[in-house]
Amino acid sequence: MLRDKAIFKQVSMAFSMILIGGLLASCGASKEELALKANCDKIFSNLQKIGERLEVFPDSQYADDDSVALLLGVESRKAAEEKILSKYPFLDEIIVAREKGNQFPDAYYYAGSIFIIADAIKGTDIEFPYSREEMLSISTQENGWKDIVNPLASKIFGDYMDSENPQGCTLIDDIRAEENPDGYSSDFNTSVAFSRASDDYVDLADFLQAIRNCEMTGWHWTNKCAKEDYVSKPSTYTPSNEPTQEELEILAEREADAERDSQGSSGSSGTSNVTPLQLCSSLGAVVQTENYGQLTCKLVWLNRIRTLVWMR
């Protein structure tokens, strides 16, 4: 197991107060304490990069393994497989195609996060306790996550949900959160960053399982795998603000009435007796009224219908 090095011992209360006060360098922290902070900062940075979502096909962040089978064609699935393996090459040795009827998801997918731990501590002086062969074995053990991966991750990264037992980078995370008071503490927490990276990895493992099932059997679960990319058909939906045929007929009648009214609306003085919002028939026409001054025939929305009316 991971060597019990002083770098991950529980630091003293005095040291935690020094850190929280922002006086790490000036108050004479030990080399071990300075190294703890340096390691945790490096780990957090690594995990943020690992957890950056890889778009393996358009809108893949919103997709699931069924989408891979039903919406992607053969060529797109092959391209997605290459992208997944470029980020997590170890999956090539873990995910194997399965016969139809035996394509249930594996609980051990999360155990593959052992590889994420190994990548997260790169650039630190933390000694990783497992060889690649051992990591591959752990990744395919049914209880690999519960028995090995999660305890190791908690020891190195800490546990955001266990505030009563601070370990790993917990205290450094607290400092980082205090230095960013306007943000959420979870966004500056190492164990949360590891959890997010693991979730992303598991999604891609599910995608790869679907891709390889499709390659081998043409099926994923009960879904027959598509040969070509799905292309959506143009919508035939008519927006609600478009007038119906009945509304168009009503509009035509109103325009005819307005035309008749306008022809007989002028008074002896040469002014019109039309009123604002009364229907008109000639866009841009201008009349002079006795009570409302000059009105112009304009196109407006009236009761969901585009209508010509007199407006100031």
Secondary structure as UniProt FT lines:
FT   HELIX           6..8
FT   HELIX           13..20
FT   TURN            21..22
FT   TURN            24..28
FT   HELIX           31..50
FT   TURN            58..59
FT   HELIX           60..62
FT   HELIX           65..71
FT   HELIX           74..87
FT   HELIX           89..93
FT   TURN            100..101
FT   HELIX           107..113
FT   HELIX           114..120
FT   TURN            121..123
FT   HELIX           132..139
FT   TURN            142..143
FT   HELIX           145..149
FT   HELIX           150..157
FT   TURN            160..161
FT   TURN            163..164
FT   TURN            168..169
FT   HELIX           170..178
FT   TURN            181..182
FT   HELIX           185..188
FT   HELIX           190..217
FT   STRAND          219..220
FT   TURN            221..222
FT   STRAND          223..224
FT   TURN            240..241
FT   HELIX           245..263
FT   TURN            268..269
FT   TURN            276..277
FT   TURN            283..284
FT   STRAND          286..289
FT   TURN            290..292
FT   STRAND          293..302
FT   TURN            303..304
FT   STRAND          305..311
//
